[in-house]
Amino acid sequence: MSQMHLRLGSAIRGSIGVYVVGALLVLLTQLVLARTLGAADYGVYYYALSLLVIVSLVCQSGLDQALLRFMPQYAQSSDWSHAKGILLFGNRYIFASSTIVASIVIVTVFLLEDRLSISQRNTLLVAALCLPLRGLIYLRQATLRSFMHTVKSLLPDAVIMPIVLIALIAGTIQSGYPVTAPRVMLATLAAIAISFLVGAYWQSKLMPQEIRAAKPLFNIKGWLTVSFMLLMINGSHLFIGNIDLIILGFYRETSEIGIYGISSRIATTVTFLLIATYPVLAPVIAKHRNSDDPDDLQNAITRIMRPLSCLAVAFAAALLATGESILGFFGDDFKAGVNVLYILVCGQVVNALCGPVALLLAYRGHEALVAKVLFVTMLFAICLNILLIPRYGMIGAAIANSIPVIFWNLTLYGFCRHRLNTDASGLFPKFINR
């Protein structure tokens, strides 16, 4: 076995280990929040958190993903000046854009004050304060991942943050204060701040000395051209995954949002092993960008994806068999989301079996193709949600989520086979025409 495969296997195991622990902590956090807040207040918190994720992505403008694309190439060619330049520019751009957008959100919340409850208003205001730190955390993660420090890039966000959040909620309960959506969002802000500090410390310790000594050079036009394309890809992808919840919030009560949010969280655990490979695969794919021999990359993908596909199917079957019981742990009200869970799990199974299709195409120079497919899918998802949610509520939202997920995964899987001669699923590499 080659040295690269040994290192890749070790990195994958470490990444999956962190994601497993992180997924368990996130589920524990959601369990605590759902049982202490109740469906209605949990809906307020979850809705604000979903908006935070979407707005934060806009503030980053794809620069974190562009850094993952460029940094391995700069390191391989010892171009430390441009490596330092993209780090400095990324930090300045994201902090400035996040601060501006946070200010806009705060002003908008006050302008819409009459339409919001006190709980919704205060939760959204605290969520806006999270934006600058949230954006910089993603950049820290991308920096550490680009130098293959995968575990340390994931630990602050996946493990430390939920532990701090659970501890703060427990402290609130012990102190006798009522646990409300604004207080939970305030605890989330504190957890994000601690996660940011830990990530910044590790980056300062693990950054190559050559970058520290280099004089920065800037290729802002080139970086932004790629980053905006990657923003379109990630933005469309994230929008597809959250538009159901956002439109559901316009038509339904916060309790229904809370039930749908828990069901959605549980369903996405089907793909968490696939997502766990992304921090490792991204720099590996970037290094193979100009390679004439696709076999090495295909072998790595096959080695990773085959066992993960089997595990995803087994995990999905377990969720389908025990879905109602699992939802019951969060409270009796959440059992109403069992059919939603079944529908969403079906979409996530296809997602897991297709493999890292968007990642492969985007990091091999087909960003425009991925962006077009996801943009069309996003429009399709918006139409489906607007059509189905007013009439069918949560069930309509689940259907409007799963159909677009299946569509874009199968479409990009076909493009991977024909454009890259690569089987992204790792299941049928022998049928690729070399």
Stockholm file with secondary structure:
# STOCKHOLM 1.0

chainA/1-434         MSQMHLRLGSAIRGSIGVYVVGALLVLLTQLVLARTLGAADYGVYYYALSLLVIVSLVCQSGLDQALLRFMPQYAQSSDWSHAKGILLFGNRYIFASSTIVASIVIVTVFLLEDRLSISQRNTLLVAALCLPLRGLIYLRQATLRSFMHTVKSLLPDAVIMPIVLIALIAGTIQSGYPVTAPRVMLATLAAIAISFLVGAYWQSKLMPQEIRAAKPLFNIKGWLTVSFMLLMINGSHLFIGNIDLIILGFYRETSEIGIYGISSRIATTVTFLLIATYPVLAPVIAKHRNSDDPDDLQNAITRIMRPLSCLAVAFAAALLATGESILGFFGDDFKAGVNVLYILVCGQVVNALCGPVALLLAYRGHEALVAKVLFVTMLFAICLNILLIPRYGMIGAAIANSIPVIFWNLTLYGFCRHRLNTDASGLFPKFINR
#=GR chainA/1-434 SS CCHHHHHHHHHHHHHHHHHHHHHHHHHHHHHHHHHHHHHHHHHHHHHHHHHHHHHHHHHHTTHHHHHHHHHHHHHHTTCHHHHHHHHHHHHHHHHHHHHHHHHHHHHHHHHTGGGSCHHHHHHHHHHHHTHHHHHHHHHHHHHHHHTTCHHHHHHIIIIIHHHHHHHHHHHHHHHTCCCCHHHHHHHHHHHHHHHHHHHHHHHHHHSCHHHHHSCCCCCHHHHHHHHHHHHHHHHHHHHHHHHHHHHHHHHSCHHHHHHHHHHHHHHGGGGHHHHHHHHHHHHHHHHTTTCSCTHHHHHHHHHHHHHHHHHHHHHHHHHHHHHHHHHHHTCGGGGGGHHHHHHHHHHHHHHHHHCSHHHHHHHTTCHHHHHHHHHHHHHHHHHHHHHHHHHHHHHHHHHHHHHHHHHHHHHHHHHHHHHSCCCTTSSCGGGCCC
#=GC SS_cons         CCHHHHHHHHHHHHHHHHHHHHHHHHHHHHHHHHHHHHHHHHHHHHHHHHHHHHHHHHHHTTHHHHHHHHHHHHHHTTCHHHHHHHHHHHHHHHHHHHHHHHHHHHHHHHHTGGGSCHHHHHHHHHHHHTHHHHHHHHHHHHHHHHTTCHHHHHHIIIIIHHHHHHHHHHHHHHHTCCCCHHHHHHHHHHHHHHHHHHHHHHHHHHSCHHHHHSCCCCCHHHHHHHHHHHHHHHHHHHHHHHHHHHHHHHHSCHHHHHHHHHHHHHHGGGGHHHHHHHHHHHHHHHHTTTCSCTHHHHHHHHHHHHHHHHHHHHHHHHHHHHHHHHHHHTCGGGGGGHHHHHHHHHHHHHHHHHCSHHHHHHHTTCHHHHHHHHHHHHHHHHHHHHHHHHHHHHHHHHHHHHHHHHHHHHHHHHHHHHHSCCCTTSSCGGGCCC
//
